[in-house]
Amino acid sequence: MGVCDILSRDRVSVASVEGGHVRSKSDALKRLSFLLSTGQKVVSNEEIERVLTERERLQSTGVGGGVAI
């Protein structure tokens, strides 16, 4: 699976009035887990959020300016 298989238009989020603003790391991980779980039934939104939170505890993926990889 390549990055383009994961990073499709429906899995990119930009802060907006409609989508809401992300104000914390927790908000960002919740939004990301929702985006990654949409359209698939293999892994639940909650499981994705749990794994992302565990990964973030090991080392931050933030690169600054509100961007994370």
C-alpha positions as CSV (number, residue, x, y, z in Angstrom):
1,M,0.0,0.0,0.0
2,G,1.4,3.3,-1.0
3,V,0.9,6.8,0.5
4,C,-1.5,7.7,-2.3
5,D,-3.7,4.8,-1.2
6,I,-4.0,6.3,2.3
7,L,-3.8,10.0,1.5
8,S,-6.8,10.4,-0.7
9,R,-8.9,13.6,-0.8
10,D,-11.4,12.2,1.7
11,R,-8.7,11.5,4.2
12,V,-7.3,15.0,4.3
13,S,-8.6,17.6,6.7
14,V,-8.2,21.3,6.7
15,A,-9.5,23.5,9.5
16,S,-12.7,25.2,8.5
17,V,-15.9,26.5,10.0
18,E,-17.8,23.4,8.8
19,G,-15.2,20.9,9.9
20,G,-14.2,22.6,13.1
21,H,-10.9,23.6,14.3
22,V,-8.4,21.3,16.0
23,R,-7.3,22.8,19.2
24,S,-5.3,20.0,20.8
25,K,-3.3,16.9,20.0
26,S,-6.2,14.8,21.3
27,D,-8.6,16.6,18.8
28,A,-6.1,16.0,16.0
29,L,-5.8,12.3,16.8
30,K,-9.6,12.0,17.0
31,R,-10.0,13.7,13.6
32,L,-7.3,11.5,12.0
33,S,-8.7,8.3,13.4
34,F,-12.2,9.3,12.0
35,L,-10.7,10.0,8.6
36,L,-8.7,6.8,8.5
37,S,-11.7,4.6,9.6
38,T,-14.1,6.1,7.1
39,G,-14.9,3.7,4.2
40,Q,-13.4,0.6,5.8
41,K,-14.6,-1.9,8.3
42,V,-11.4,-3.8,9.2
43,V,-10.4,-1.6,12.1
44,S,-12.6,0.6,14.3
45,N,-12.3,4.3,14.8
46,E,-11.6,3.7,18.5
47,E,-8.8,1.1,17.7
48,I,-7.2,3.5,15.3
49,E,-7.3,6.3,17.8
50,R,-5.8,4.1,20.5
51,V,-2.9,3.0,18.3
52,L,-2.3,6.6,17.2
53,T,-2.2,7.8,20.8
54,E,0.2,5.0,21.8
55,R,2.5,5.9,18.8
56,E,2.4,9.6,19.7
57,R,3.5,8.8,23.3
58,L,6.6,7.2,21.9
59,Q,7.6,10.3,19.8
60,S,5.6,13.2,18.5
61,T,4.9,13.3,14.8
62,G,4.4,17.1,14.8
63,V,6.7,19.0,12.6
64,G,5.4,22.5,13.5
65,G,2.9,25.0,12.2
66,G,0.0,22.7,13.0
67,V,1.4,20.0,10.7
68,A,2.1,16.4,11.6
69,I,3.2,13.4,9.6
